[in-house]
């Protein structure tokens, strides 16, 4: 599934970036500023709100892709220069200790990796809460701080039970589940 964005009628559609680029935010901002003027809002407030909403939507699109276990939708979200640092254990919350298990973004490799995960694991839950969204003063980018609590169960070799591994508060290694 491809995610496409068309902001202005008549403009050619294109893949939506992970963090909306300056042109996408500018186009959305022009449309939103028109409505903001009608409602008496300032230009700065409006453009930053548009950026915040765009970033929030990207977080929700990623969550939906994980929930559906849709590897193609996931890789459609990533920027070609992305790298994905990951904690070596569920207790390593200091980013200085994180490692790069997947290397720089490679669409085919990352798609295969997610498809393998989805074929060998069952998603028990995927709880995500946006804690903070910060947009630039120019409203041309930003980031989200998201609290993620995800539990996956790996199918055992005999396929009669699962081994669970989760990331999030209180998770300790492997346990057996259903």
C-alpha positions as CSV (number, residue, x, y, z in Angstrom):
1,X,0.0,0.0,0.0
2,X,1.4,3.4,-0.9
3,X,0.6,6.5,1.0
4,X,0.1,9.5,-1.2
5,X,-0.4,13.1,-0.5
6,X,-2.1,15.8,-2.6
7,X,-2.2,19.1,-0.8
8,X,-3.4,21.5,-3.4
9,X,-6.0,20.6,-6.0
10,X,-4.4,20.3,-9.4
11,X,-1.0,19.6,-8.0
12,X,0.5,16.2,-8.8
13,X,0.4,13.7,-6.0
14,X,3.6,12.4,-4.5
15,X,4.7,10.0,-1.7
16,X,4.2,11.6,1.7
17,X,7.5,12.0,3.6
18,X,8.1,10.9,7.1
19,X,8.5,14.4,8.3
20,X,6.7,16.7,5.9
21,X,9.2,18.7,3.9
22,X,9.1,22.5,3.7
23,X,7.0,22.5,0.5
24,X,4.3,20.3,2.0
25,X,4.1,22.3,5.1
26,X,4.2,25.5,3.1
27,X,1.3,24.3,0.9
28,X,-0.7,23.2,3.9
29,X,0.2,26.3,5.7
30,X,-1.1,28.6,2.9
31,X,-4.4,26.8,3.0
32,X,-4.6,26.8,6.7
33,X,-3.5,30.5,7.0
34,X,-6.5,31.5,4.8
35,X,-8.9,29.9,7.4
36,X,-6.8,31.3,10.2
37,X,-7.2,34.8,9.0
38,X,-11.0,34.2,8.8
39,X,-10.9,33.1,12.5
40,X,-8.5,35.8,13.6
41,X,-5.5,33.5,14.4
42,X,-1.9,34.6,13.8
43,X,0.1,33.3,10.9
44,X,2.8,31.9,13.2
45,X,0.3,30.0,15.4
46,X,-1.4,28.6,12.4
47,X,1.7,27.4,10.5
48,X,3.1,25.7,13.6
49,X,-0.2,24.0,14.3
50,X,-0.2,22.7,10.8
51,X,3.3,21.3,11.3
52,X,2.3,19.7,14.6
53,X,-0.8,18.1,13.1
54,X,1.3,16.7,10.1
55,X,3.8,15.2,12.5
56,X,1.0,13.7,14.7
57,X,-0.5,12.1,11.6
58,X,2.8,10.5,10.6
59,X,2.9,8.9,14.1
60,X,-0.6,7.6,13.7
61,X,0.2,6.2,10.2
62,X,3.2,4.3,11.6
63,X,1.0,2.9,14.4
64,X,-1.6,1.8,12.0
65,X,1.1,0.1,9.8
66,X,2.4,-1.8,12.8
67,X,-1.1,-2.8,13.9
68,X,-1.9,-4.1,10.4
69,X,1.6,-5.6,10.1
70,X,2.0,-3.9,6.8
71,X,5.7,-3.9,5.9
72,X,5.2,-1.8,2.7
73,X,3.3,0.9,4.6
74,X,6.1,1.0,7.1
75,X,8.9,1.5,4.6
76,X,6.8,4.1,2.7
77,X,7.2,6.3,5.8
78,X,11.0,6.2,6.1
79,X,13.3,8.8,4.6
80,X,16.1,7.3,2.3
81,X,18.8,8.6,4.7
82,X,17.2,7.1,7.8
83,X,19.0,4.9,10.3
84,X,17.2,3.2,13.1
85,X,19.1,3.0,16.4
86,X,17.7,0.4,18.8
87,X,18.4,-0.4,22.5
88,X,20.3,-3.6,22.8
89,X,18.0,-4.7,25.7
90,X,14.6,-3.6,27.0
91,X,16.4,-2.0,29.9
92,X,18.7,0.3,27.9
93,X,16.9,3.6,27.8
94,X,20.1,5.7,27.3
95,X,20.5,6.4,23.6
96,X,24.3,6.4,24.0
97,X,24.1,2.6,24.4
98,X,21.9,2.0,21.4
99,X,23.1,0.0,18.3
100,X,22.2,-0.1,14.6
101,X,20.9,-3.6,13.9
102,X,19.4,-2.8,10.4
103,X,22.0,-0.3,8.9
104,X,21.0,2.6,6.7
105,X,17.6,2.5,5.2
106,X,17.3,0.0,2.3
107,X,13.7,-0.5,1.1
108,X,14.1,-4.1,0.0
109,X,16.1,-5.3,3.1
110,X,13.9,-3.5,5.6
111,X,10.7,-4.8,3.9
112,X,12.0,-8.3,4.0
113,X,13.0,-7.9,7.7
114,X,9.6,-6.6,8.7
115,X,7.8,-9.3,6.7
116,X,9.9,-12.0,8.4
117,X,9.0,-10.5,11.8
118,X,5.3,-10.5,10.9
119,X,5.5,-14.1,9.6
120,X,7.2,-15.4,12.8
121,X,5.6,-13.3,15.5
122,X,2.1,-12.4,16.7
123,X,1.5,-8.8,17.9
124,X,-0.1,-9.0,21.3
125,X,-0.4,-5.2,21.8
126,X,1.0,-2.0,20.4
127,X,0.3,0.9,22.8
128,X,1.6,4.3,21.7
129,X,1.2,7.6,23.4
130,X,2.5,10.9,22.0
131,X,4.2,12.7,24.9
132,X,5.4,15.7,23.0
133,X,5.6,17.2,19.5
134,X,8.1,19.9,18.8
135,X,8.0,21.8,15.6
136,X,10.6,24.3,14.3
137,X,10.0,28.0,14.6
138,X,9.7,28.1,10.8
139,X,7.1,25.3,10.9
140,X,9.1,23.3,8.3
141,X,9.9,20.2,10.4
142,X,10.0,18.8,13.9
143,X,9.9,15.6,15.9
144,X,7.6,13.6,18.2
145,X,8.4,11.9,21.5
146,X,6.3,8.8,21.6
147,X,6.0,6.3,24.5
148,X,5.9,2.9,22.9
149,X,4.8,-0.3,24.7
150,X,4.7,-3.2,22.2
151,X,4.6,-6.9,22.9
152,X,5.4,-9.5,20.3
153,X,5.2,-13.3,20.7
154,X,7.5,-15.5,18.6
155,X,6.1,-18.8,17.3
156,X,8.1,-21.7,18.8
157,X,9.6,-24.3,16.6
158,X,6.7,-26.7,17.4
159,X,4.1,-24.1,16.7
160,X,2.1,-25.1,19.7
161,X,3.0,-22.1,21.8
162,X,4.7,-18.7,21.6
163,X,7.6,-17.0,23.3
164,X,6.9,-13.4,24.1
165,X,9.3,-10.5,24.1
166,X,8.2,-7.0,24.8
167,X,9.6,-3.5,24.9
168,X,8.2,-1.2,27.5
169,X,7.8,-0.7,31.2
170,X,8.2,-3.7,33.4
171,X,9.1,-6.2,30.6
172,X,11.8,-8.8,31.5
173,X,13.0,-11.0,28.8
174,X,11.1,-14.1,27.5
175,X,8.0,-15.5,28.9
176,X,5.7,-18.2,27.5
177,X,2.2,-17.1,26.4
178,X,-0.8,-18.9,24.9
